[in-house]
Amino acid sequence: MFTLTDKLIFKAVIPAIILSLLVFVGIDTLLALLNELDEVGIGSYDMLRVLEYIGLTIPRRMYQMFSTAAIVGSMLGLGALAARSELIALQAAGVSRLRISLSVVYAAGALLVVALVLGEWVGPRADRMAADLAAQSKSQGISFSGSGLWLRDGAAVWNAKRIVISGPGELDLWDVWRYQFGSDARLSEVVKAERASYRGGSFELLDVVRDKLSDASVISDKQASLSMDTLLDPGLIESHTVRPRQQSTRDLLETIRYARINRLDALAFESAFWFRLFYPLVALTMAFAAVPFAFGNLRSGGLGQQLLLGMALGISFYFGQRTLINLAETNRDGLIMVNLLPPLILIAMTIWALRRPAR
């Protein structure tokens, strides 16, 4: 059961985290809307569809912004208690700083459950719907379905079960089928490949099975690799693709399993998987790290100082961890360590700060 201390902290911290989350998501959504306005007029992509597209991405944005909102909201809530000397009263009643910190973590944890529901179930499905909406509105040659991505390439149609964005203008299609149609709209060729890599205006297909169809026969042959020119725009495909970071943990696991069975490179999905797995720890750590500030400068600082400190710590942690993850991806090793170690270090620093004698 929760104690009176928990209830007091909850009443201060939970509304502050929710308010911070709404502000951050609102700013992020507004920036996305302004960026998306440049696409209005492409195909049937009008203002109504833009608003629908942006609305569908909000659950994912709420999930992604939660860790930053956790630290800023915790600072705001605890700052309000400190300004009313309620934190001092709690300590005078025998409540330790660590116990107060635990209450803050409880409060953030209650909201984290909702954020995880958005991030693991609602967000990925909504992002897929948003990608479908944008693809169908902007281009008649791209569509998504339960069987994967379908791409129209002149007189040919491509189907890929999975897509990996490996860099600007570079993408890999996994489990690829290419259907070539003749001038009479009859199927003339079917090409199946384990992977197709787009590089500079053409696809390089690996482990290829090629079937040429005619009224009299079907001629099949196997090739280790095959280069095929394409009219496809990788930038257009990329803009309508749900990135690994936007996929659920279950989808990432399925993709990683598929890649290992077929001996494909799943580094981007493995990195996204470990990031998602440790995200709850990161979010709770950020809330925990806000507590020492409530016993220091926040008692004499105003709202602006609290926001600045919270955002500075949250942004610094994000970019620091992101840099370590990029290094691990480059070295193709240490993904678990770079996702786990930063929050553990921040927890240790916070505990040290809380145990320091009050000044």
N, C-alpha and C positions, 0 to 999 in steps of 0.2 A: 504493500500500500504506500501511496505517496504521503509524505509528511507535509506539515505546514510550510516548511522551507521550500519544498518542491512546488507547492501550489503558488507560493509567492513568486518564485522564479518563473514558473510557467506563465503567469498572468503578465509578466513584464516582457519576457523573451519571445514567446510564441507570436504575439501580434507584431512585434518589431521585425521578426524574421519574415513573416508574411508580407508586411509592408515593404521591406527591402527587396524581397523577391519580385513583387509586383512592379516596383520602380525599375529594377534592372531588366526585367523581361519587357517592360514597356519601352524602355530606351532601345533595347536590342531589336525589338519588333519594329519600332519606328525606323531604325536604320535599315533593316531588311526591306521594309516597305518602300523607302526612298530608292534603294538600289533596284528593286523589282520594277519600279515605274518605268525604267528605261526599256523594259521588255514589252510594255503595252503597245498593242498594234501589230505584234507578230502573230500571224494567223488569226485565231479567234480569241487571243489572250487579251481580254478587255479588263477594265478596272474591277468589275465584279469578280472575275476569276482571280485577279491579283489578291483581292481581299480574302477570298476563299483559300487561296494557296497559303497566304501568310497565317491565316487563322489555324490551318492544319499543322503548322510548324510550332505553334505556341507550346503544346505539351512538351516537346523536346527541348525548347528553350528554357522552360521552367526547370526541367531536370538538370540541364547543363549549368544554369545559373545558381542552383541551390547552394553549392558550397560557398560561393562568394556571399550570397545572402545570409548564410548561416553565421559567418564571422561578423559582418556588418550589423545584422539584426541582434546578435548577442551583445555586441558592444553598445548598441543603442539601448537595449532593454536594461542591461546592467548599469549603463551610465545613468539612466533615469532613477534606478534604485540608489545608486551612489549619491546622486544629487539630493535625494531626500533622506540621506543618511541611513537608509534601511539596511545597506550592507554592513555598516558599522554596528547597527543594532543586532544583526544576525550573529556577528562575531562576538559581540558582548554576551550573547545568549549561549555561547559555546559552540557555535557552528563553524567548522574549519573552512578554510579557503578551498581545500580539495572537495569538501562536501558540497559547497556551493557550485564548484565546477561540475560535479557529478549531476546536479540538478539541471544545469545548463545543457549538458550532454543529453539528459533525458528529454528535455524540451525539443532540442534539435532532432533527436531520434524519432520522436513522435511525428514530426513533419517529414522526416526522411522517408518514412514508410510510404507516404503519399507521393513523394518525389520518385521513389523507386517504381511505384505502380505506373506513373507517367513515363518513366524512362524505359521500363522493360516491356510494357504491354501497350499502353495508349500511344506513346510517342512514335515507336517504329511503324505501327500500322498507319498512323496519321501521316507520317513522312512518306510512306509508300503511296498513300492516296494523293498527297501533294505532288509527288513526282509524276504520277499517272496524269493528274490534272494538267500540269504544265506541259508534259510531253504531248498529250492529245490536243491541247490548245495551240501550241506553237508549231508543231510539226505533225503532218499526217504520216510521216515515215517512221515514227518511233512509237512503240506501245509496250506496256507491261502486262503480264498475265501470270497465272499460276505456273505456266511453263517457262517463265523467264522473260528476257528482253527480246523483242522483235524489232528488227531494223530493215528498212527498205533501202536497197542500194542499186538504183537503176532498175534493171530487169531481174535483179536477184533479191532474195530475202534472207537475212541472217537471223539465227536464233541462238541465244547464249543463256545458259542457266545461271551464270554468275559473272560479275564484272569487277575488275580490280583497277582502280585509278593509280597508276604507278608514277605519275608526274604530269606536268603541264603538257598537253598534247600527246600523252602516252597512256594507253590503256590496254589491258589484257582481258580477253573474253575466254571463259572456261566452258568446256563441254559445248562446242560450237557445231551448229549445222548451218550449211549454206545451200539454199535452193535456187537454182538457176532456171529461168524460164525463157523460152524461145519467143520469136516474133509472133507466133500463133498462140501465145499464152500457155503453152503446154510445158510441163516440167521436163527439162532436158538433162539436168545434172544435179546430183546431190553430193555434197562434200561434208564429211564429218571429221572433226579434229579435236584433240584433247585441249588445245589452247591456240588462240590466235592473238598475236601481239601487234598492235598498231604502231608503226614507226614511219613517219614521213610519207603519208599518202598511200600506204599499202599495208596489208596484213601478212604477217609471217605465221603460217599455220604449222603446227607440230603434230606428229603422229597422225597422219592423214589417211583417211579411206575415201576414195573418189569413185563414185558410180556414175557412169554415163548411160543415159536411157535413150532407147529408140523403140520404134514399133516392133522391131524384130528381136531385140536382145537388151541385156544389161551388162555392160563391161565394167568390171571393178579392178582397181589396183590400189596398192598401198605405197605411201611415200613417207619418208622420215620428216620432210618439210616441204612446204609449198608457199610461194609468194603470190599474192593476189592483189591487184590494184583495186581501189575502192573510192567511191565518191562520198563516203560518210565523213561527217564532221565530228572529230573526237570531242571538241569543246561542247557541242550540243548534247552529245551522249553524257558527258561528264556532268553537265548542269542538271540533268534529269536522273542522276544516279544517287541512290541512298548510300552515303559513305559508311565505311566500317564503324566509325564512332557513333553513327546514328542507328545502328542495328542493335537488336536485343542480344543479350548474352547467349540465349539459346540459338539464335540465328548464326552468331559468330562461331559457336561450337560446331554447328553443323557444317559450316563452310570450312573450318579448320580440318575437321574429320574428312570431308570430301577431298580437300587439297592433299592431305597425307596419303590417302588411298591412291590418288592419281598422280602423286609425286609432283605437285605444283607448289609454287612459292606462296605461302599464306602469311608472310611476315606482317603485312598491314592489319590482317584480321587478328593475329595473335597479340599484337600490340594493343589493339582496341579492346580485346577480351580482357587482358590483364588490367588495363585502365578501368574498365567497367567493374571488374571484380573488386578492386580496391577503392572504388569511388565512395562507397559508404564510409569506409575508414577515413578517407580524406575529408569528407563533409563533417563528420563528427569531430575530427581533429581541429578543423577550422573553428568550430564553435567553442571547443575547449581552449584553444589558443587565445580567444578573446577575453577570457576571464582575468588574467593578470592586469590588463589595462584598466579594468574597473577599480582596482585598488591603488591606482597610481594617478596618472595625469587626467583620467576621465572625470575625476571628481571636481577638478577645477576647469576642465575644458568644456567647450560647447559642442553643439550638434555637428558643426563643420569639422571640428578636430576629430570627433569620433568617426565620422564618415571617411575622412582622409586616412586615418590610421588603419581602419578596417579594409578599405580598398587597397591601400598600399601593401599591407600584409598579404591580402588575398591575391593581388596581381603578381607580387613578387614570388609567392609560392607557386602560382600557376606557371609562370614563365620559367622559373627555376626547374620545376619538375618536367615541363615540356622540353627543355633543353636536354635534360638527362635522358628522357625517352628518345629524343632524336638521335643522341649519341649511341644509345643502346641499339636502335634500329640500324644505324650505320654499321656498327660492329656485329650486328646480328646475335647479340648475347646480352644477358643481364636485364631482360624486360621485367622479371619479377622483382629484382632488387631495386630498380629505379622507381618502381611504383610503390613499393613497400617502405623503403628506407626514408624518403623525405617526411612522410607523416610520423614515423617513429621518432625521427630526430626532433620534429616540432613538438611532439608529445613530451619528450624528455626535457626540452628547453622550457616548456610551459610548467612542468612539475617543478623544475629548479626555480623558476621565477615565483611560483606560488609559495615555495618553502622559504624564500628569502625573508628575513625579518622586515616587518613593516617600518617604513621611515616616517 
